[in-house]
């Protein structure tokens, strides 16, 4: 489980196709990752991955076909920048919202517009996910905890402050690119309770 507060930007340094999966190597020189442990969960662009190898500047994780099918990892290339976050501990500040690292689908960036001291982002979501989205509710975009400011048709708006742009891969994204989306788990459970009545 994660908070959606990105610890560092990493970079994909290798992608290897094995018989059963893809193996991805993430490079990060940030000290917070130097003691990554075998079996630890680390969120990469909002996707919960299990560390299978690690050294002070890299960690390796396997991507199963399900992960490739549901996430932007299917488009990833060596050299791509990625958001990375270590899992919650009992001593972690919960500054964002509870993020599971279970991506629900992809959204497409429609536009980025500068508004005074921040940027307004518009993203187009799959219609089956829109019922889990609420204005002032939380959403994880590439693993980043953000607040929804507006919903119109199949698009949602979020505002991104300069600090978030500086410390996440959002700074590199442009219109028409794809991002991983995870809806607020509370909304998913409420919807399920209503469905089974």
Secondary structure, DSSP 8 states (H G I E B T S, - for coil): -B-S---EEEEEEEEEE-SSSEEEEEE---GGGTT--TT-EEEETTEEEEEEEEETTEEEEEE-HHHHHHSGGGG--TT-EEEEEE---TT----S--B-S---EEEEEEEEEEETTEEEEEEE--HHHHTT--TT-EEEETTEEEEEEEEETTEEEEEEEHHHHHHSGGGG--TT-EEEEEE-HHHHHHHHHHHT-
